């Protein structure tokens, strides 16, 4: 997989957004992508940019509301195949430890 993205889709509302965010995440299941949701968004991996953008479009459309906010950051490495976990492992190698700390 060579295209990695960070996606955040949410309705602009004052109450809990989790139900609508779940709709956006569920919409990704219809596409050939892998993903992992964290507290700030969802990391998506795809083999090509077209599949990733189609999945993102479906996630955006899946959220109900008068106003929907979507943030998308894409890393499209075209000459090297590198997964999201490879990127984290590279940082951890420099740190000499896991890139995580519990308080």
N, C-alpha and C positions, 0 to 999 in steps of 0.2 A: 504494500500500500504506500502510495507516495503523496497523497493529498491529505493533509491533516487540518482540521478546523476547530475553532472554539466557537460555539454557538450558544447564545442566550436569547430565548424568545419568551415574552411575558406580556400579559395585558397590563395596561396602565390603570390600576385600580387600587383602592385603599385597603381592601381585605386580602386574605390569603390568596396567593397566585398558584398554589401547588396543583390544584385540579386542572387548571388550564395548561400549566407547564407539563403535566403528565400527558395531556393530549398532544402536545408538540413532540414529546419524546416518543410516544406510541406511533406517531406518523412516520418516524424514521424506520420502523420495522418493514415498511413496504419497499425498501430500497436495499441495494447491495452495499451496505455500509456497516461498519462496526462502530459502537459508541459506548461511552461511559459518562454518566451524569455525576456531577459533583455539586457542592452547594452554590457555586457561582455560574454554572453553565454545563454544557455537554461537549465533550471532545468527540469528534467524529473523524473516522478514517475511511477513505474510499480509494479505489484504484484509479479513478479519473475525476477530473473537475466537473464534468457534466453530471455524473451520478451524484456527486456531493451537492451541487447546486440544486438539482431536482429535489433531493431529500430536504434541503434547507427550505426551499419554497413550500413544500408540503407541510413542514413543521410550522412555518409562519402562518399558513392558511388554516391550520388545525385549531389555532387559538381564537376563541370567541371574544368579542369585545368591540367597543366603539373605537378603541385605540390600542394598537399592538406595537410593542417596541422590540426590535430584533437587532442584536449585535452579532457580527460575524467577522472572525479573523481567520484568514487562510494562509497556510504554508504549503505551497505547491512546489515541492522539490522535483524538478523534471529530469535530473541526471542521476539521482541516487534514490534508492528505495529505503526509506527509514520510517519506522513506526513511531507512534507517540511514546511507547515504552522505551524504545531505543534512545529517544531524545532525553527522557528522564534519566536513564542509566548513564548517559554521557555526563550529565551534570553531577550525578552521584559519584561517578569515578573521580571527578575533580575534587569533590567535597571529601571523599574518603568515608562516606557514610550515607545513610538514607536521606533523601531530601524531604524529611518530615520530622516534626517535633511536636510532641504532646505537651500541653501546659498542665 
